[in-house]
Structure formats: structure tokens, C-alpha cells
Amino acid sequence: METRKLGSQGLSASAISYGSMGISVAYGAADAQGGTAALQRAHELGVTMFDTAEMYGWGENEKIVGVAVKEFRDEIVLATKFGYTPPNLGFDSRPEHIREVVDNSLRYLQTDHIDVLYQHRPDPNVPIEEVAGTVKELIDAGKVKYFGLSEAGEETIRKAHAVQPVSVLQTEYSLFERDVERLFPTLRELGIGFVAYSPLGRGFLTKNTKPASEYGENDMRSYDARWQPGNYEKNLAAVERLAELADTKEITVSQLALAWILAQGDDIIAIPGTRSPKRVEENVAAADVVLEPEDLARIQEILPNGGFGARYNEAMLPVWE
């Protein structure tokens, strides 16, 4: 597995890493057993970054990850996040709350330090300089190694970076969701790596999808605009065309989609999530796929502007500032 440098502070991680959210929330019933097996298979195959968050079950996901990686904790990068509050996803990045969340995460993850600590979303009520300063204190105390931001815009990134260097930005990025590309010049100017979450379009880029009406209420795809009538058919047609290209290279459409992300720069990694060890094997193999210029041109022709349908409803959309 290729290892990629992320940022200028010393952080590095496998090109294909692992996002654990789906073990606990957003994709139907939780599956700790399947998730644990997937996590451990990922480590066996060379995955080195494992991503979780307080919000993924309010500690439950961190507990699952902590137990699953305990035997090889010192060989990996553990990333978690602060900034949301239950039950209605309010914001709270006050310094005292950050410190409280970090102490809880250390306990849930059964570790003495967090490798990457992300602010999950910018808090409109707390200056980002204050947030960065608090994370700096945690880094100085040895509780955290690297600072990350999630779904932040250029102004926020620059202000934070001036107080405590930011190693990585994490934002949704896939063949379906391209908006973050406008921040890549800023990230490269500042020496900040990029972590792509939902790199398979929340599962749509697996050629294993169904209309929104066929998902349960506890599955975000039941209300995601990309699965709704009108958008669904257009997205499905695009995936079928991508699958035709993937077939010519003897790979899956998922591997094509992940390889495309990795081809956008050697300072980018992807963190697909799954509860299936077999799917982990498929995802990891994408790191070995080489896309030729003509492949990239064909992909651009199929999806020149991303997928059809907004990724969040208006109330949930992050505001990039």
C-alpha cells in the first residue's frame, strides 16, 4: 500500500484508509461485528489511518474502533472529531467542550493520544483562532499530534493555520461531489493534505444501489437528493457508463472511482467505509489501479460537473468561509 504525506507537520497515511461512520450510523442498523472484522482486515492489507468521530453514536463508534485496533494501535493513525452536540447536531467548539470531548475520546479509544483531531464543522459562535489555540494546547500536552479541519472554507483554514498549523482538511469528495476542488490551490499553498470522505458517493459509486424508497428511515440514502426520482435515474445511468469503462480495465466501478480520487494529487487520500471485509479488499486494491490520461478524459466526459442532486438539504449544508 502506498503511503502518502499529508501536510507539512509529519503526518502520513495509506492512500486508501478507512472511515468508520457507517458501522454505527447513517446506513441502516449498526453492525459492530461486521465493522470490527472490516477494520481488522483493513489493517492486514496495509491501511494505516482509521477515522471516527464523537458524533458517530456519541462515543459508541469510538468504542468499537478502540477495541478493534487495540492490538495494533501503535502501528496506525487514529483520527477523531469534536464540535457537534446531541441530539440535534448543534455546534459547540468552546475550549472547555473541546477538552471534555478529547478526554472522552481518549477513554473510548483506549489510547493515550489522538493522532489527528478534527473540528467536525466550523462553529459560527466560536472564533476559529480560539479553536486552533485550544488544539495547540492539547498538542503541547501530548494528547493530540495533528490538527485537522472538516468542511471548512479558505478564510477559516487560513485563520486556523496561522495559530496552529493544519495538517489535513477532510471534506466530501467523489466523482459525484467536486465543489471542494476550488480549495486545492489554497491547501497546496499552505502545505495541507486532503482526506476525501464519502469517496464512493455514499455507496452510489458501487453499482449496488436502489431508489430512495427502498431504504429504511435510519438510512440517509432514503432522503438524499441523489437517490430521489429524477436524479436517481441520471446518476444510475452515469454509473453504468463508468462501469463500462471499469470493465475495460478489469476493475470494479468502485475501484475506478477511488483510483480517480488518488489521481487528483499525491497529497490526497480516500477513506471509504464498509462493514464488509470483502469490500475492504476491493477498496484497497484500488490503490494499485493506474488511470491513463484517456481514462481520466473519459471519466470527465461522463461526469463533467459531478452527480445529480445536492449532497445535503439546505439546512444541513456546510457554509464554507
PADRENGU-714701 format. One line per 3 residues: number of its first residue (from 0); their letters; for each residue x, y, z of C-alpha. Coordinates in Angstrom, 1 decimal, padded with zeros to 4 digits. Example, Ala and Ser with C-alpha at 12.3 -4.5 7.8 and 13.67 -1.06 7.14 Angstrom:
# PADRENGU-714701
0) as) 012.3/-004.5/007.8; 013.7/-001.1/007.1;
//
This chain:
# PADRENGU-714701
0) met) 000.0/000.0/000.0; 001.3/003.4/-001.0; 001.9/005.8/001.9;
3) rkl) 001.2/009.5/001.3; 002.4/012.6/003.1; -000.4/014.8/004.4;
6) gsq) 000.6/018.3/005.3; 004.0/019.6/006.4; 003.9/018.6/010.1;
9) gls) 004.9/014.9/009.6; 001.6/013.2/009.2; 001.4/010.3/006.6;
12) asa) -001.2/007.7/005.9; -002.1/004.9/003.4; -003.6/006.1/000.1;
15) isy) -006.7/004.1/000.9; -007.6/004.5/004.5; -010.8/003.7/006.4;
18) gsm) -013.9/005.7/007.5; -015.9/004.1/010.3; -019.1/006.1/010.4;
21) gis) -021.2/003.5/008.6; -020.5/000.9/011.3; -022.8/002.8/013.7;
24) vay) -024.9/005.5/011.9; -026.5/006.7/008.7; -026.5/003.4/006.7;
27) gaa) -029.2/001.3/008.4; -028.8/-000.7/011.5; -025.4/-000.6/013.3;
30) daq) -023.1/-003.6/012.8; -020.3/-003.7/015.3; -019.3/-007.2/014.5;
33) ggt) -019.1/-006.6/010.7; -017.4/-003.3/011.3; -014.8/-004.8/013.6;
36) aal) -014.0/-007.5/011.0; -013.7/-004.9/008.3; -011.4/-002.7/010.4;
39) qra) -009.1/-005.6/011.2; -009.0/-006.8/007.6; -008.1/-003.3/006.6;
42) hel) -005.1/-003.3/008.9; -004.0/-006.7/007.5; -004.0/-005.1/004.0;
45) gvt) -001.9/-002.1/004.9; -004.4/000.5/005.8; -002.9/002.9/008.3;
48) mfd) -005.5/005.6/009.0; -008.8/004.9/010.8; -011.3/007.7/011.0;
51) tae) -014.0/008.1/013.6; -015.9/010.9/015.5; -017.7/011.6/018.7;
54) myg) -020.8/012.2/016.7; -020.9/008.7/015.3; -023.1/007.3/018.0;
57) wge) -021.9/009.8/020.7; -018.9/007.6/021.7; -020.2/004.2/020.6;
60) nek) -018.3/004.2/017.3; -015.1/005.3/019.1; -015.5/002.4/021.5;
63) ivg) -015.9/-000.1/018.6; -012.8/001.3/016.9; -010.8/001.4/020.1;
66) vav) -011.4/-002.3/020.8; -010.9/-003.3/017.1; -007.5/-001.7/016.8;
69) kef) -006.2/-002.2/020.3; -003.7/-004.9/019.3; -002.1/-002.8/016.6;
72) rde) -002.8/000.7/018.0; 000.9/001.8/017.7; 001.0/000.9/014.0;
75) ivl) -001.8/003.2/012.9; -003.1/006.7/012.7; -006.3/007.3/014.8;
78) atk) -008.4/010.3/013.8; -011.5/011.6/015.6; -013.6/014.8/015.7;
81) fgy) -015.2/017.3/018.0; -017.7/020.1/017.5; -021.3/018.7/017.4;
84) tpp) -023.7/018.2/020.3; -026.6/015.7/020.6; -029.4/015.2/019.9;
87) nlg) -030.0/017.7/017.1; -026.4/018.3/015.9; -025.9/021.7/017.4;
90) fds) -022.4/023.3/017.4; -020.1/023.5/020.4; -016.4/024.3/019.8;
93) rpe) -015.8/026.2/023.1; -012.4/025.4/024.6; -013.9/023.7/027.6;
96) hir) -016.0/021.5/025.4; -013.1/020.5/023.1; -011.1/019.4/026.2;
99) evv) -014.0/017.4/027.5; -014.6/015.7/024.2; -010.9/014.9/023.8;
102) dns) -010.8/013.3/027.3; -013.8/011.2/026.4; -012.4/010.2/023.1;
105) lry) -009.1/009.1/024.7; -011.1/006.9/027.1; -013.4/005.5/024.4;
108) lqt) -010.5/004.7/022.0; -008.4/003.2/024.8; -005.4/005.3/023.9;
111) dhi) -003.2/008.0/025.4; -003.2/010.2/022.3; -005.2/011.1/019.3;
114) dvl) -003.2/011.3/016.1; -005.5/013.6/014.1; -008.1/015.8/015.9;
117) yqh) -010.6/017.4/013.5; -013.0/020.2/014.2; -016.1/018.4/012.7;
120) rpd) -017.7/021.6/011.4; -016.8/025.3/011.9; -018.7/026.8/014.8;
123) pnv) -020.2/030.2/014.0; -020.2/031.1/017.7; -016.5/030.4/018.4;
126) pie) -013.6/032.2/016.6; -011.5/029.6/014.7; -008.4/031.2/016.3;
129) eva) -009.7/030.2/019.7; -010.4/026.7/018.5; -006.9/026.4/016.9;
132) gtv) -005.3/027.7/020.1; -007.1/025.1/022.2; -005.9/022.3/019.9;
135) kel) -002.4/023.7/020.1; -002.6/023.4/023.9; -003.7/019.8/023.5;
138) ida) -000.8/019.1/021.1; 001.6/020.7/023.5; 000.2/018.5/026.3;
141) gkv) 000.8/015.3/024.2; -002.9/014.4/023.9; -003.1/015.2/020.2;
144) kyf) -000.4/015.0/017.4; -002.0/016.8/014.4; -004.8/019.3/013.8;
147) gls) -007.4/018.8/011.1; -010.4/020.7/009.8; -013.6/019.3/008.2;
150) eag) -015.8/021.1/005.7; -014.0/024.4/006.3; -013.5/027.2/003.8;
153) eet) -010.5/029.2/002.8; -010.8/032.0/005.3; -011.3/029.5/008.2;
156) irk) -008.4/027.4/007.0; -006.0/030.4/006.8; -007.0/031.8/010.2;
159) aha) -006.6/028.4/011.9; -003.3/027.7/010.2; -001.8/030.9/011.4;
162) vqp) -002.4/029.8/015.0; -001.7/026.1/014.8; -000.6/024.5/011.5;
165) vsv) -003.4/022.4/009.9; -002.2/019.1/008.6; -005.3/018.0/006.8;
168) lqt) -008.7/019.1/005.5; -011.4/016.5/005.3; -014.4/017.1/003.1;
171) eys) -016.8/015.1/000.9; -015.1/014.4/-002.4; -016.0/012.0/-005.2;
174) lfe) -016.9/011.8/-008.8; -020.4/012.9/-007.6; -019.2/015.8/-005.4;
177) rdv) -016.5/018.1/-006.8; -017.0/021.5/-005.1; -014.0/021.2/-002.8;
180) erl) -011.6/021.3/-005.7; -011.7/025.1/-005.5; -009.8/024.8/-002.2;
183) fpt) -007.0/022.7/-003.5; -004.8/025.6/-004.5; -005.1/027.0/-001.0;
186) lre) -004.3/023.7/000.6; -001.2/023.2/-001.6; 000.0/026.8/-001.0;
189) lgi) -000.2/026.2/002.8; 001.1/022.6/002.7; -002.1/020.9/003.9;
192) gfv) -003.1/017.4/002.9; -006.6/016.4/001.9; -008.8/013.5/003.1;
195) ays) -011.8/012.6/000.9; -014.8/011.2/002.8; -017.7/009.5/001.1;
198) plg) -015.4/008.9/-001.9; -017.9/006.4/-003.3; -020.8/008.8/-003.3;
201) rgf) -022.3/007.3/-000.1; -022.4/004.0/-001.9; -023.8/005.1/-005.2;
204) ltk) -020.5/004.5/-007.0; -020.6/000.8/-006.1; -023.1/-000.3/-008.7;
207) ntk) -025.0/-001.7/-005.8; -027.8/000.8/-005.2; -031.5/001.1/-005.2;
210) pas) -034.1/004.0/-005.2; -034.6/006.1/-002.0; -037.9/004.5/-001.3;
213) eyg) -036.3/001.1/-000.8; -034.0/002.3/002.1; -035.2/002.5/005.7;
216) end) -035.7/005.7/007.7; -032.4/005.1/009.5; -030.5/005.2/006.2;
219) mrs) -029.5/008.7/004.9; -030.0/007.5/001.3; -033.8/007.4/001.9;
222) yda) -033.7/011.2/001.9; -030.5/012.0/000.0; -031.4/014.1/-003.1;
225) rwq) -029.1/012.0/-005.3; -031.4/009.0/-004.7; -034.7/010.8/-005.4;
228) pgn) -036.7/010.3/-008.6; -035.3/012.2/-011.5; -031.8/012.5/-010.0;
231) yek) -031.6/008.8/-009.3; -032.1/007.7/-012.9; -029.5/010.2/-014.2;
234) nla) -026.9/009.1/-011.6; -027.6/005.4/-012.3; -027.0/006.0/-016.0;
237) ave) -023.7/007.7/-015.3; -022.6/004.8/-013.0; -023.5/002.4/-015.7;
240) rla) -021.2/004.3/-018.2; -018.4/004.3/-015.6; -018.9/000.6/-015.1;
243) ela) -018.4/000.1/-018.9; -015.1/001.9/-018.6; -014.1/-000.1/-015.5;
246) dtk) -014.8/-003.3/-017.3; -012.3/-002.5/-020.0; -009.7/-002.2/-017.3;
249) eit) -010.9/-005.3/-015.5; -011.7/-003.4/-012.3; -014.9/-002.5/-010.5;
252) vsq) -016.7/000.9/-010.7; -015.7/001.4/-007.0; -012.1/000.9/-007.8;
255) lal) -012.3/003.3/-010.8; -013.9/005.9/-008.5; -011.3/005.6/-005.8;
258) awi) -008.4/005.5/-008.3; -009.8/008.7/-009.8; -009.5/010.4/-006.4;
261) laq) -006.0/009.3/-005.9; -005.1/010.5/-009.4; -006.0/014.1/-008.4;
264) gdd) -002.8/014.5/-006.4; -000.3/012.7/-004.2; -001.4/014.8/-001.2;
267) iia) -004.9/013.2/-001.3; -006.1/010.1/000.4; -009.6/008.5/000.5;
270) ipg) -011.4/007.0/003.5; -014.2/004.7/002.1; -016.2/003.0/004.8;
273) trs) -017.7/-000.5/004.8; -018.8/-003.3/007.2; -017.6/-006.0/004.8;
276) pkr) -014.0/-007.4/004.8; -014.5/-008.4/001.1; -015.4/-004.8/000.3;
279) vee) -012.3/-003.6/002.2; -010.2/-005.9/-000.1; -011.9/-004.4/-003.2;
282) nva) -011.3/-000.8/-002.0; -007.7/-001.4/-001.0; -006.9/-002.9/-004.4;
285) aad) -007.9/000.5/-006.0; -004.5/001.9/-004.8; -002.8/-000.2/-007.4;
288) vvl) -005.0/001.0/-010.3; -003.3/003.2/-012.8; -005.6/005.5/-014.8;
291) epe) -004.2/006.7/-018.1; -004.9/010.3/-019.5; -007.6/008.8/-021.8;
294) dla) -009.3/007.2/-018.8; -009.4/010.4/-016.9; -010.7/012.2/-020.0;
297) riq) -013.5/009.6/-020.4; -014.5/010.0/-016.8; -014.6/013.7/-017.1;
300) eil) -016.9/013.3/-020.2; -019.3/011.1/-018.3; -019.5/013.3/-015.2;
303) png) -018.2/016.8/-016.1; -019.8/018.5/-013.1; -020.4/015.8/-010.6;
306) gfg) -023.5/013.9/-009.8; -027.2/015.0/-009.9; -028.8/016.3/-006.8;
309) ary) -027.5/018.2/-003.8; -025.5/016.3/-001.2; -027.4/017.7/001.8;
312) nea) -030.7/019.5/002.2; -030.4/023.3/002.7; -030.5/023.1/006.5;
315) mlp) -027.6/020.7/006.6; -025.3/022.3/004.0; -021.9/023.4/005.4;
318) vwe) -021.1/027.0/004.9; -017.6/027.4/003.6; -016.0/030.7/004.8;
//
